[in-house]
Amino acid sequence: MAITETQRKERKRFLGSSDIAALFTDEEGKSLDPFKTAVDVWASKVFEFEGRDETAPMSRGRRYEAALIEFAERELGRFAVTNPDKLRFVCEEHPVFACNLDAYITFDDGRDPEIIEAKTTGLTHEWGEPGTDDVPLRVILQVHQQMLCTGWKRAHVAVLLGKWGLAEEMYVVERNEKIIEAIVRRGEQFWNDYVLTKTPPPETEPGDIQVFKRIRRVPAKYAEIDPALVTVWEEARKARLEAEKRE
């Protein structure tokens, strides 16, 4: 979504949905956002920067966003709201958070609107079975921040996956209060301790990754998993990804 200049300036006053993943780290202290860290988010709120040039991924995402929203409309059978003036939300209960949605759909029967988030990526290995919420953790965090700001309960992720070919897929993420609580706790702590005091955060400050490791993201289905099997799976996955890189 192309935001207005006013909205761009307002980003300094809030934690946006694209900021959230960078505030969380994995077990090794690495940001869950591969493109920035908590220090980058902090600097963007504390210092004045000249407008940055549009990167190739940013340009590509902007070009395909409208097409992905149209794809989501067809899949969902609803027209989407895309007027920029209607896509800005500030969380009433926790006003440090604000978001600019790509789009959303509405219903005539009183149900809450539902978010549409458009993505383009070549990192196809990060995305699981279409129709589920098996999406990267950074996307889980992003759409949950949006659900926090809007108060809504569901987000649809329309993604263009490209590696050896192109595929349009739909994913759906249901609101999880534990994730919402983790975002509120970490976001407000980050804002109060670092942004308001203008004190830079440690590069490897741990986030709340354990919250997500306890959640198996299969809607309405739960199962006990042998930790040994998880370890074997993680090792096999790392080996596969390394083989893909060499290829």
Protein Blocks (a to p, Z undefined) as FASTA:
>chain_A
ZZdfklmmmmmmpccfklmmmmpccfkopafbfkbcfklmmmmmmpccddddddfklmmm
mmmmmmmmmmmmmmnopacdfbfklmcccdfklmmbccddfbdcddfeopacdddddddd
fklmlpccehiacdcfklmmmmmmmmmmnopabdcddddddfkbccdddddddddfklmm
mmmmmmmmmmmmmmmnopacdfklccfklmmmmpccbehiacdddfklmmmmmmmmmmmm
mmmmmZZ
